[in-house]
Amino acid sequence: MATAFVVVLMTALLAFAGLVLDGGLLLAAKVDTVTHAQGAARAGAQAIDEIRWRADGVIRLDPARARASAAAYLRAAGLDGQVSVGAATVRVTIRRTHPTQILQLAGLRSWEITETATATPVAGI
């Protein structure tokens, strides 16, 4: 009787430890992913079309430079992502697979993380 209780208690304790450890690691990976998505979007948003800005005072992105800047940021961080550039925004989406540590014992091998960030160029800052 006591052995069954110990087995159930240890299983529950291991599951709880798995949730705490793997949950904390997942949150850290999500923060890291969104930080890189925001950084890449900001890097792309710095690529404004300076000639047009000086001519008419309206800030527009240079789409090719913005895409290249955001992609270079992602490459430097060792990440793959999707970059889209509009007339005034840069949008970066990063998808990652984060492996679990303890929850692998329960059959949960990994979690998918998807984070998206946008940035808009602003004058005068």
BALOBA-1460 file (C-alpha; in Angstrom, 3 decimals):
// residues 125
<rec num="1" residu="m" x="0.000" y="0.000" z="0.000"/>
<rec num="2" residu="a" x="2.726" y="2.465" z="0.933"/>
<rec num="3" residu="t" x="4.683" y="1.566" z="-2.209"/>
<rec num="4" residu="a" x="1.782" y="2.515" z="-4.493"/>
<rec num="5" residu="f" x="1.411" y="5.799" z="-2.627"/>
<rec num="6" residu="v" x="5.127" y="6.569" z="-3.046"/>
<rec num="7" residu="v" x="4.991" y="5.734" z="-6.768"/>
<rec num="8" residu="v" x="1.988" y="8.026" z="-7.330"/>
<rec num="9" residu="l" x="3.522" y="10.780" z="-5.215"/>
<rec num="10" residu="m" x="6.886" y="10.592" z="-7.010"/>
<rec num="11" residu="t" x="5.152" y="10.597" z="-10.424"/>
<rec num="12" residu="a" x="3.174" y="13.685" z="-9.461"/>
<rec num="13" residu="l" x="6.312" y="15.357" z="-8.099"/>
<rec num="14" residu="l" x="8.225" y="14.602" z="-11.295"/>
<rec num="15" residu="a" x="5.361" y="15.952" z="-13.429"/>
<rec num="16" residu="f" x="5.247" y="19.119" z="-11.338"/>
<rec num="17" residu="a" x="9.023" y="19.545" z="-11.604"/>
<rec num="18" residu="g" x="8.742" y="19.061" z="-15.358"/>
<rec num="19" residu="l" x="6.085" y="21.734" z="-15.628"/>
<rec num="20" residu="v" x="8.114" y="24.152" z="-13.533"/>
<rec num="21" residu="l" x="11.438" y="23.570" z="-15.291"/>
<rec num="22" residu="d" x="10.165" y="23.204" z="-18.849"/>
<rec num="23" residu="g" x="7.604" y="25.968" z="-18.375"/>
<rec num="24" residu="g" x="10.298" y="28.346" z="-17.159"/>
<rec num="25" residu="l" x="12.593" y="27.420" z="-20.032"/>
<rec num="26" residu="l" x="9.718" y="27.893" z="-22.477"/>
<rec num="27" residu="l" x="8.967" y="31.364" z="-21.121"/>
<rec num="28" residu="a" x="12.640" y="32.301" z="-21.372"/>
<rec num="29" residu="a" x="12.759" y="31.040" z="-24.971"/>
<rec num="30" residu="k" x="9.611" y="33.022" z="-25.842"/>
<rec num="31" residu="v" x="11.108" y="36.199" z="-24.383"/>
<rec num="32" residu="d" x="14.332" y="35.584" z="-26.309"/>
<rec num="33" residu="t" x="12.390" y="34.950" z="-29.520"/>
<rec num="34" residu="v" x="10.219" y="38.067" z="-29.256"/>
<rec num="35" residu="t" x="13.290" y="40.143" z="-28.359"/>
<rec num="36" residu="h" x="15.010" y="39.022" z="-31.556"/>
<rec num="37" residu="a" x="11.857" y="39.568" z="-33.620"/>
<rec num="38" residu="q" x="11.575" y="43.120" z="-32.275"/>
<rec num="39" residu="g" x="15.258" y="43.793" z="-32.876"/>
<rec num="40" residu="a" x="15.084" y="42.544" z="-36.452"/>
<rec num="41" residu="a" x="11.969" y="44.622" z="-37.135"/>
<rec num="42" residu="r" x="13.660" y="47.731" z="-35.714"/>
<rec num="43" residu="a" x="16.770" y="47.062" z="-37.805"/>
<rec num="44" residu="g" x="14.608" y="46.890" z="-40.912"/>
<rec num="45" residu="a" x="12.650" y="50.008" z="-39.976"/>
<rec num="46" residu="q" x="15.872" y="52.025" z="-39.986"/>
<rec num="47" residu="a" x="16.253" y="51.497" z="-43.742"/>
<rec num="48" residu="i" x="14.339" y="54.544" z="-44.916"/>
<rec num="49" residu="d" x="14.381" y="55.955" z="-48.414"/>
<rec num="50" residu="e" x="16.467" y="59.026" z="-47.575"/>
<rec num="51" residu="i" x="16.240" y="60.615" z="-51.005"/>
<rec num="52" residu="r" x="12.439" y="60.669" z="-50.958"/>
<rec num="53" residu="w" x="12.420" y="61.737" z="-47.291"/>
<rec num="54" residu="r" x="14.624" y="64.736" z="-48.043"/>
<rec num="55" residu="a" x="12.591" y="65.574" z="-51.135"/>
<rec num="56" residu="d" x="9.098" y="65.576" z="-49.633"/>
<rec num="57" residu="g" x="9.562" y="65.026" z="-45.879"/>
<rec num="58" residu="v" x="7.523" y="61.806" z="-45.831"/>
<rec num="59" residu="i" x="9.211" y="58.759" z="-44.330"/>
<rec num="60" residu="r" x="9.045" y="55.687" z="-46.534"/>
<rec num="61" residu="l" x="10.968" y="52.483" z="-46.243"/>
<rec num="62" residu="d" x="13.386" y="51.238" z="-48.846"/>
<rec num="63" residu="p" x="11.848" y="47.743" z="-49.079"/>
<rec num="64" residu="a" x="14.951" y="45.943" z="-50.341"/>
<rec num="65" residu="r" x="17.248" y="47.490" z="-47.710"/>
<rec num="66" residu="a" x="14.689" y="46.997" z="-44.945"/>
<rec num="67" residu="r" x="14.265" y="43.312" z="-45.806"/>
<rec num="68" residu="a" x="18.033" y="42.836" z="-46.051"/>
<rec num="69" residu="s" x="18.674" y="44.599" z="-42.720"/>
<rec num="70" residu="a" x="16.087" y="42.527" z="-40.874"/>
<rec num="71" residu="a" x="17.359" y="39.305" z="-42.465"/>
<rec num="72" residu="a" x="20.956" y="40.213" z="-41.552"/>
<rec num="73" residu="y" x="19.912" y="40.744" z="-37.932"/>
<rec num="74" residu="l" x="18.252" y="37.325" z="-37.868"/>
<rec num="75" residu="r" x="21.291" y="35.647" z="-39.454"/>
<rec num="76" residu="a" x="23.591" y="37.295" z="-36.891"/>
<rec num="77" residu="a" x="21.356" y="35.933" z="-34.123"/>
<rec num="78" residu="g" x="21.400" y="32.457" z="-35.690"/>
<rec num="79" residu="l" x="17.657" y="32.454" z="-36.358"/>
<rec num="80" residu="d" x="15.406" y="31.936" z="-39.344"/>
<rec num="81" residu="g" x="12.416" y="34.158" z="-39.813"/>
<rec num="82" residu="q" x="9.960" y="35.613" z="-42.242"/>
<rec num="83" residu="v" x="10.327" y="39.309" z="-43.071"/>
<rec num="84" residu="s" x="7.656" y="41.350" z="-44.824"/>
<rec num="85" residu="v" x="7.963" y="45.029" z="-45.613"/>
<rec num="86" residu="g" x="5.058" y="47.376" z="-46.259"/>
<rec num="87" residu="a" x="5.097" y="51.045" z="-47.147"/>
<rec num="88" residu="a" x="5.684" y="52.070" z="-43.533"/>
<rec num="89" residu="t" x="6.122" y="48.891" z="-41.470"/>
<rec num="90" residu="v" x="8.475" y="45.970" z="-41.147"/>
<rec num="91" residu="r" x="6.989" y="42.732" z="-39.839"/>
<rec num="92" residu="v" x="9.178" y="39.861" z="-38.629"/>
<rec num="93" residu="t" x="7.899" y="36.430" z="-37.648"/>
<rec num="94" residu="i" x="10.163" y="33.853" z="-36.033"/>
<rec num="95" residu="r" x="9.216" y="30.209" z="-35.567"/>
<rec num="96" residu="r" x="11.319" y="27.994" z="-33.342"/>
<rec num="97" residu="t" x="11.103" y="24.544" z="-31.859"/>
<rec num="98" residu="h" x="12.089" y="24.437" z="-28.214"/>
<rec num="99" residu="p" x="12.929" y="20.986" z="-26.780"/>
<rec num="100" residu="t" x="11.667" y="19.955" z="-23.375"/>
<rec num="101" residu="q" x="13.898" y="18.544" z="-20.660"/>
<rec num="102" residu="i" x="11.843" y="16.610" z="-18.132"/>
<rec num="103" residu="l" x="8.495" y="16.448" z="-19.936"/>
<rec num="104" residu="q" x="10.125" y="14.228" z="-22.573"/>
<rec num="105" residu="l" x="9.484" y="11.452" z="-20.096"/>
<rec num="106" residu="a" x="5.750" y="12.076" z="-20.545"/>
<rec num="107" residu="g" x="6.051" y="12.089" z="-24.333"/>
<rec num="108" residu="l" x="6.142" y="15.864" z="-24.869"/>
<rec num="109" residu="r" x="9.330" y="16.288" z="-26.918"/>
<rec num="110" residu="s" x="9.143" y="19.967" z="-27.854"/>
<rec num="111" residu="w" x="7.057" y="23.113" z="-28.034"/>
<rec num="112" residu="e" x="6.610" y="25.335" z="-31.064"/>
<rec num="113" residu="i" x="7.251" y="29.039" z="-30.471"/>
<rec num="114" residu="t" x="5.992" y="31.675" z="-32.903"/>
<rec num="115" residu="e" x="6.551" y="35.354" z="-32.231"/>
<rec num="116" residu="t" x="5.797" y="38.343" z="-34.467"/>
<rec num="117" residu="a" x="6.941" y="41.947" z="-34.160"/>
<rec num="118" residu="t" x="6.382" y="45.047" z="-36.231"/>
<rec num="119" residu="a" x="8.279" y="48.310" z="-36.368"/>
<rec num="120" residu="t" x="7.558" y="51.647" z="-38.005"/>
<rec num="121" residu="p" x="10.153" y="54.304" z="-38.780"/>
<rec num="122" residu="v" x="9.721" y="57.568" z="-36.896"/>
<rec num="123" residu="a" x="11.439" y="60.873" z="-37.574"/>
<rec num="124" residu="g" x="13.046" y="62.983" z="-34.896"/>
<rec num="125" residu="i" x="13.978" y="60.292" z="-32.410"/>
